[in-house]
Structure formats: C-alpha cells, structure tokens
C-alpha cells in the first residue's frame, strides 16, 4: 500500500491520540469534492484516510506510521462495549472515508474492499486495540441517534470481517438506515431520465434527507419531538 500524501487537511488537532477504534464512513461526495471539503478550514471536518473507488488511499491526517493526530470525523458519538461506554470518538479513533455518493443506495467497489484490507492490516501492526474485530465500527453505530447512516446498507460487513479477521467472533453490524427510506430514495433516482447524470447537489440532498429523517425518527421515539 502506497498512500497519497499530497493532500494534508488543516482540520485537525496537532496532538497525539490513542487509537482504540477504527470508524468507517462514506463520503456522500466524489473524490474531488471530498478533498476540497477536507482542505477547507471553514468546514471544520476531516478524516485520517480517504479511499477512492479505484482503491487509492489518501492520508489527510497523520496515522499510518504509528503516530495518530486528532481528526474531526466522528462528531458527537457514543458506543457501549462490554458494559463500558465510549464517548467522543475523535479522541481515540482513526476515521476512514470511503468514496461513495450514498452507501445505502450504491455498492462499494472490490478495489475499496482490497484497500480496506491493506489499510486494516497495516494499522493493526501499530495499534493493538485494532486486533479485535469489535473495535471496527461504522459511523452509524456510534452516531445513528443523530441521523448518521454511513457506511450504509450496502457496505458488506461480513465480507470485511472475513477478509480482515477470519471467522472468529464476527460482530454484527446492522445498518441504521430504514429500508423503507432507502427504497423511497431509490424511487427519486428512478424519476430522473435514464440518460441524465445525477448532479452532485442531488446526492447531497439525498444524504441530507436520509440523515434528517432518521434523526427526527429517533427524537420522536425518545420523546424529544
């Protein structure tokens, strides 16, 4: 694995953090827009790594050489594991953004799974906590309560775990996205003429709709609406 280090995000804290978890995301943007967003100081977001559709790995915030700085990828987040509660994942996790306009509607490429395998293997050499498959989660597992639905329904968790950890203690990772909402968004896609490329703002609207709907559902169920 030869990472591209030409793009370094200014959106990080120049402090070393312990690495306890690996968090997977989808970008909801193409590669160019993703890099532009992470290089924009006004956006105040970043990720340690970005994996393009062709499998190219971009390191935007340092993490691959055993020293990890604090990126801004997880936001408000929490997770329960064996009776322990973890909060604020930016403080102890590496974030990987996988280029995909919406992982609840579009599949990930074989090259991306291959790159994830190489990255996971590499990181496990430096960060012992990542030798447990339980320590790899999606953004939706730690922040679904605020509408996050990535990496999404179409991310193949069983394949990822089998490729990286074998058949022992494969965790169950359920998507936070309701199938009915994904189906509704597919119908919106079908409404466009077949020979018309869908514009980036359409995909941004789809992601915004998904996140807002799931956040409102959570609030309603918990009496917050």
Buried (B, 14 or more C-beta within 10 A) or exposed (E): EEBEEEBBBEBBEEEEBEBBBBBBBBBBBBBEBBBEBBBBEEEEBBBBBBBBBEBBBBBBBBBBEEEBBBBBBBBEBBBEEEEEEBEEBBBBBBBBBBBBBBBBBBEBBEBBBBBBBBBBEBBBEBBEBBEBBEBBBBBBBBBBBBBBBBBBBBBEBEBBBEBBBEEEEBBEBEBBBBEEBBEBBEEBBEEEEEEEEEEBEBBBEBBEBBBEBBBEBBBEEEEEE
